[in-house]
Amino acid sequence: MFHRRALLGYEALAPGFVKKLQGAIPGFSPAGEDRYRADLPSGTLWLLSRERYHLGLAGKATRAQAEAILSDLDGRAVRWLSGQR
């Protein structure tokens, strides 16, 4: 999800996606359980990587703001994937 532009949808990513990002994005590093971050020119990239999906937020969000947004999206994704829409 991007500020003022929402990119919504489901995309299946290849196994090893996070490892590929670690090699492709300078400064990409773990930031907690299933969470990663990288400093980009446009702001910080925060990524939540679970078993079957990846959620990301990029921009001028603080860690606390990113955690709140990603936690909310995570809960919604879990409900959607389990059929409890």
PyMOL commands that set and color helices and strands:
alter all, ss='L'
color gray80, all
select helices_A, chain A and resi 17-24+63-81
alter helices_A, ss='H'
color red, helices_A
select strands_A, chain A and resi 29-30+35-40+43-49+54-59
alter strands_A, ss='S'
color yellow, strands_A
deselect
rebuild
show_as cartoon
